[in-house]
Amino acid sequence: MMLTQAVRRAAAVRPHGMALADTDAGERRSWRQTAERIASLAAALRALGAGPGVQVATMAHNSPRHFETLLAAWWAGATLVPLNTRLAFDEIRYILAHSESRLLVTDDVFATTAARAREEVGGLGATLVLDDTRYVRACGTAPMTDACGGLETLAGIFYTGGTTGRPKGVALTHANFAFAALNMQRDLVLGPEAVYLHAAPLFHLADFGIGLGATLGAGGHSFLAQFSTPRFYERLARDDVTHLQLVPTMLATVLDAPERDDRLLARIRSVSYGAAPVSPALLARLLEAFPQARIQQFYGMTESCGASVMLAPERHVLAGELAGKLGTVGQPTAGFELRIADPATDRPVPAGEVGEIQVRGAAVMRGYWRDPDQSHQALAHGWLHSGDAGRLDDEGFLTVVDRLKDMIISGGENIYCAEVENALSTHPGVAACAVLGLPDAHWGERVHAVVVPRDGFALDAADLDAHCRTLIAGYKIPRSYDIRPAALPLSAVGKVQKNVLRAQWLARKNP
C-alpha cells in the first residue's frame, strides 16, 4: 500500500469531507478536490522533470500547498527530499548536491533561496516557487494517473540534523512510510472525524508521519506556518482541530497563553508529544486542560521513519497501579523490537543496565544515502543502532539516558551529560544549560557545564554545586562552569552544538 492510495481512498469514501483547511485564505478543500489538485500538481512536476528515480526537494513552511506538493511528488513517482527551513545556504547546497536533487519546490518565502540554488547547485535542473500565480497555474494542469512506485521503491531521503559533521541522508522506502503511517493511524485513533493540526514542521517525520496517518484515516488537516499561541487558538476555533502533537515546552506555552480557551481545549481528543518527558506537574495541568484527550509520548528517530516506542495513554496517570512510568518513553509500538546492547560487544545487557538503544522493525531505513560504511555500522547484525544510551526495566519500559557520544568517563566513572543537565535545569535561576566533557590531566575528563542564567538571577559555582548535590552523586557534579548571558549555540533543528562550545573553550585555553 502506497500513501497515494490513501489519497484516492479518502476521495472515494469521503469525497465531500474536509481534507485541508487553509485558514489564512479562508478556504476548505474536500478530499475529492484535494485528490484532483494532487494529480494536477504531479503533472506539473512531471513537466519539470520529476518522475521515477528523480529526487524532488521541497523547502516551505506548513501549508496546504506544501502538503499537496509532498504527495504530488509521490504521485509523479519521484523521491522526496524535504529541507529544513532553518538551514544556512551552505547546508542547503550540500544536501541538494549530495541527494542529487533535480527539482526544488519552495513557497514564495524561499524564492530567493530557490533562485540562488538554481545558479549554484550543479545538476539542479529546475526550481518551482508556489506563489499564488504559479500555484493556480500548476493546479490547472491536466491531471496525470498515479505513478507512485512500489513498496520497496525509494520514497524519501530525510537529512538528519546532527551537531557534528555533515548531515546524513536517511533513505526510506514506501514500505517504511506505509508501516509508520498505519502505526500512527492506529495509536492516535485517526479516523474520518479527526482533524490534525500540523504545528511542528512538515519536514520533520514526527509531523509528516502523523499527517500520513490522518490521510490513511480520511481525516482532515489544519496548518500552522509558524507556531504562536494566537494562531494556535485561532486554528483550534476555525478548523475544529481534534489532534495535537507538540513538545512539552510548547504544551506549557499553550496552557500559559493569555489566549487560552478551555472550551477549545476540551474538544481535543489526542495530545501526543516527544523530545522530552513531561513532568508530573505538567501532566496534572494537561489532564485538567484536556479532559477528553488521550495523552501519549513517542520516541523514535529519522532512521526508524518516526516513532518506535510509545508511552500509552493509560500510563499518563499520577496515581494507581499504572502510575510511575512518566520518566520513561514507554514500550515498543506494534511491529518493533527493542533491546539494550553493550556498545563494545554489541550484545544484549540485563534489564536495568545502561547500553545502546537498538531497534528493528518494518519501518527501519534502507540505509544512508551514498554512505555504505555508515549504513553498515548503523544496521550491523540486523539492528538499528540509535547512538542513544538507555535502559529497560523488567516490564520493557525504556528510559533514555543520553547520547552515547555525550557520555563522560571521569576517574573511571561513566557520567551521562543529560543526567547532569536535568539536575541543573531544575535550578530556578537556570534558563538553559549544556554539559560536556573536557580533557583533565588527573581525571581523564571532567564535567564542565555552560549555564545561561534567567533574567534577574546572579548565579555562581557554589550555588549551582549546592543545588546539584541534592539531586546527583558528588562525582557527577560539574568541576568547572562557564556562566554566560549569551544564548547557547543551536543547530538548524534546535540541538545544542556542543562541538561549538568545546571549540570555544579550546580557543580560550589556547589563544
N, C-alpha and C positions, 0 to 999 in steps of 0.2 A: 504494500500500500504506500503510494507516494502522497505527499501532502497536497498536491494539486487535485488529487481525487477527493480530498476532504472539501475543497472549494466547490467542486462540481456537485458533490452530495448535498452540501449546505444549500446550494442554489436550487436543488431539486426538492428537498424536504422542507425548506423554509424560504421559498422564493421571495416572499414579502417581509420576512423577518429582518430586523435591523442587524446589519453586518458591521458597518463602520460609521461612527459618529464624528463629524467634522464640526466641532462646536464653534471654532473661530469663524467658519464660513456659514454657520447656521444650517448645515445640511446633515441628513442621514441617508445612508445608502443601503439598500436591501441586498440580500445575498445574490439575487439574480443580477442586479445592476453591478455588483462588485465582481462577479464572475465574468461578466461581459467586459468590464474595464480591464481586468487582468489579461484576458485573451487578446484585447486590442493593444495593451501596453507590451505584451510579449511580442506581438508582430512588429511593433515599432522598434523594440530592442533587436529583433532579428534583422531588421533592415540596417541596423548599425553594426552588425557583425556578431551578435550574441547567438549561441547555439551550442550543441553538444561539444564538450571538450574546450569550451571557452569560459574564461573567468570574467565575471562581471562584478566590479567593485561598486559599493554604494557608500555615500557619505551624506547623512541627512539627520535632522532632528526627528523625533517621533511625530508622525502624522499619518493620516490615511494614505496619502500618496506614497510615503516611504514603505508602508506595509504592503500596499498593492505592488510596488516595484519589486520587492523581495520575492513575492510569489510569482510575479510575471517573469522574472529571470528563470525560475524553475520551470514555468510553463513553456518558456522558449527552449528549454533543455540545457541551460547554462549552469555554471557553478557560481555560488555566491561568495563574495569576499567583502563582508561588512567592515567598514573602517570606523575606528573610534573618533568621534568628532573633536576630541581634545588633543589629538596628536599634533606635534610640530610637523612642519612640511617635510623635513628630512626623514622623519619616520614614515610619513605617507609615501614619499618617493621610494623608500626602501621596500615597503610592503607591496606597492603596485608592481615594482620590478621583480621582487622575489616571487610573488604569486603568479607572475606572467599574465596579469590582468590586461584584457584587450579593450575594455569599455569601463568608463567611470560615470556613474549616475549620481548627481547631487541635487539638493534643493537649492533655491536661489541664495541662501545664506552662504553657501560654499562655492558660488560661481567663480570667484577669483581663484580659489584653490584649484578648481577644475581646469581653468584656463592655463594656469602655471604648470599643472601636471601634464597637460597636453603638449606643452613645449619642452618639458624637461625629462619626461619618462619615456625612454625608448621602448617601442613595442605597444604603447598605449594607442590603439587605433582611433578611438573616438571618445568624446565626452557628451553627456546629455544633462542639461540643467532643467529640472522640472519646475520652472516658474509657471505662472498662470497660462501664458500663451502656449508654451510648448507642451504643457501637460494636457490641455484641452485638445491640441492637435494630435498628440500621441494616443489619447483615448478615442479619437475618431478614426484611427487606423482600422482597416478591415481585420477582424479577429482571425487568429490562427488556431488550429487544432492543438490540443495539449500535447506537447512533445517532451514532457518530463522523462528523464531517464529511468532505468530500472533500479531496484532496491540497492544493488551493490555499486551503482554509479556514484561518483564523487558529487556531493551536493553542496558542500561549503568548505572554505578554508577560513577559519576564525583565528586571528592572531592573538596570542597571549600577551598580557601586559606585564611582563617581568620587570624587576627592578635592577637587573644587571644584564649586560649584553643585548644582542638583537632579539626582537620578539620571534617566537616560533609559530609557524602556521599549522594549526591543528586541522588535519584532513578528516572530514566527516562525511559519511555516505547517507543516502536517502533512508537506508535501513536504520542507521543511528538516529536520525531525526524522527522517523516514524515510531520507533520504540519509545523514545523520550517523550514524544507528544502523547502517546497512549498513556504513559505513566502520569503525566500532568493532568490529562482529562479525568482519569480515574481518581487520583489522590485529591484533586481540588474540586471534584464534582462539577465539572464544566459542561453543563447541558445547554439546551436551547434558550433557557431563561437567563443564563449567565451573561453579564457584561463585564469584561475585564478592562481595568484601567492600566494602560501602558505608562507607568510613572518612571520606571527605570528605562535606560536607553535600549532601543531595539538591537543595537549592535552587540549587546550582551546576551548570551544564551539564556540567562535566567529569565529575562523578559521575553525574548523571542520564543523560547520553548513553551512558556505558558500561553503565549499568543497562538501557537500552533495547536495546543491542547484545546483552546477555546474554539478554534476553527474546526477541529475534529468534532466538537460537540454542537456545531452550528450555532454557537453563541455570538455575542456582539463584542465590539472593540471600541474603547474610548482612548484618547491620546493626550498626553502632556508633553509639549515640546521641551519644556524645562520645568523642573519642579519648583513650585511655590505654593504656599498654603491657600492664598486666594483662588488660584487657578484649580487647585486640588478640590476645594469645596464646590467650585463652580461646575467642575466635571461631574462630581457626585450628584449635584442637583439636576443638571440638564440631561445627562446621559443615562440616568438610572443605574449607576455602577453598582455591582454586587460583589466583585472580586478584586482584591488588592494584593500587591506584592511590594513591600518596602523593607529597607534595612531598619534596625531598631532605632537609630538616631532620627530617621525620618518619621517613624511612628511617634516618637516622643514629640517631635516638632508639630505634627498634626494635632496631637492632643493638647498642646500648649498654645495653639494658634488663637488669636483673637477672633478669627472667623469660625471657630469650632461650632458645629451644628449637630447636636446629639441625635436629632431626628434623622439626619442623613447617615450618620454612623450606624444607627440601628437597622438600616436597610442592608448593610454589608453582610454577606453570607460566608465569606472566606477572607482571612488575612494570613498571608504567608510572608516569611522573612528569611534572611540568610545573612552571611558575612560575620555575624556575631550572635551569641546567645542573648536572650532577654533576661533582665534581672527579675527577681520576684516582685520588686516594687513596680516595675514597668508592666509585668504581666497582670498584676492586680488592676492597674489602670486600664489595660486593654480589655480585660474581661468585663469591666464595668462599662466601658465606652462602646464595645461591640457585642451586645448581649446575644445576638443571633448568629455570630460568626464562629466558624471552625478556625482555630489558630494553629498553625503548624510551621515548623522550621525545616529548611532544606540545606543540605551540604552537598557540594559537588564541585566540578571543575570543567573547564572547557573540554579537556580530553575525554570526559565521560558524557559529553553532549548535555551538560547540565547536572541536575540533581541525581545522586545515587544513594543518599541517606536521608531519612526523614524522622523528625520528632513529631509524632502523631498528635492530633488534637486532644485525645483523651489524656495525654501526658502533660498538657498545659493546664495544670491544676496546682493549687498551693497547699492542699491538704488531702488526706486519704491515702489509700494503698497505692495509687498510681502516681503520687507526687514523688519528688526527689530526683527527677531526671533533667531538670532545667539546665544544668551545667553541661549536659551532653548535646550532641546534634542528632541523636536518635539511632535508629536501626536501618539496615539496608532496605531500600524500596524493592518491590517485586521485580524479579529478574536480575538482581545484582547480588554478588557475593562480596564479602568484606573480610579482610584479615589484617593482622598487625605482624610485621616481619622485622627481624633483626637486619638493619641496613648493611652490616658487614657480611652476613652469611646468606641473606635473602630467605631465611627460614622462619616459620611462624614462631611467635613467642607466647608464653602463657597469658591468660587473662590477667589484667591488672598491670602488666609490664608495658613500658613505652617502646615503641618502634615505629617503623614507617607504615603509614596507611596505604593499603593496596586494595584495588577493587577489580572485578571483572564482570562483564555482562554485555548484553547485545548493543548497548549504546556507546561502548568504548571505541575510540577513534581508530581509523585505519593506521595512522602514524603521523609523523610530522612531515609536512610538505618539503620535498627536496632535502631531507636530512635523515638518511638511513641510519647513521650512527646514533643520533639522539632517539630515533624511533626504537631501535633495538634495545637501548638502555631502558627506555620508558615502559616497554612492553615485555621485558625479559620474563621468561618462564610462564608466559600466559597471563600475567597480572599487570595492571596499570599501576606503575609506581608513582604515587602522588607527590612525593617530596615533602609531605606533611608528616609530622610526628603526632602520634596519638596512642590511645589505649582503649581496649574493650573491657567492659565489666562482664560478670558472669551471666548477664542476661542479653549480651550482644549489643549494648548501647555504647556508642563511640564518643569519646571525649577527644577533641582536637587540642593538642598541647602547643604546637608551634610548627614553623617550617624547620625541617631538619638542618638546613644551612644556617639557621639562626641559633642553633644550639651552641652554647659556650662551654668549653671544658676548662675549668679553673681549679687548680690544685687537685686534679683528678676527679672532680665532681661535675656531673652534667647539669647545666643550668639552662632552662628554656626562657628565651627573651620574653615571650608572651606572658609567662607567669609573673615576671618582674614588672612588665608594663601594666598588667592588670592591677597589681598592688599599687603602683604609683598613681594610676589613673583614678583611684578612689579618693585620693587626697583632694579636699575641696578647692585647693589653690592651683591644681594642675589642669591646664586647658588641653595639653597634648604632650605626649612623650614617646620616645623611642629608645630601645635598649640594644646595645651591640657589644660584641667582644673586641677588646683592644689588646695588642701584644703587651705582655708583662714579664719582666725578667725573672721574677720569683714564682708567680702563679701560672705562667704559660699564657693565660689570657685573664683579663679582669673584666668585670661587669662595669660597663660605662653607660650612663643614662643622659640623654639630651631631653631637657624639660622646658616646656613653654608655659609660663605662669598665666593664670587668669588675670584679667584686669583688676587692679586694686590689691593684688596679693604680692608680698615680698617673700620669696622662698629662699631657703639656704639649705646646704647639705645636711646640717644637723637635724633640721625639721623633717626633711624627707627620710633620713635614716630612721628617726624615731617612729615615723608613720609606717615604714616598711617592716620594721622589727616586730610589729604586732600582727603582721599578715604572712610573712615568709621567713624561711630559715636564715640565720645570720650569714651563711656563706653565699646566699643569693643576693644580698643587699649590694647595690652599686658601690664600687670603691672609688668612683670618680663621677662628677656631674658636670654637665655644661648647661647652665640655666640661662636661657636666651629669650629675648622678646620676639624674635622673628619666627614666622611660621616654619614648620618642618617642610623640607623639600618633598614634593609628591610627584609620582609618575602620572602618565596620562589617564590611568584608571584609578587614581587616588591612593595608591600604595606609597608608604613612606620609603624614600630612596636611601636605604642605609648605606649603600655604596658611596653616595654623595657625602653623607655625614662622616663616614670613615675617611674619605679623601680630604675633607675639610680639616679633620683632626690631624691627619698626617702632614698637611700643608702647614699648619701652625707649629707642629713639632719640628719640622724640617724646612724652615722658610728658605 
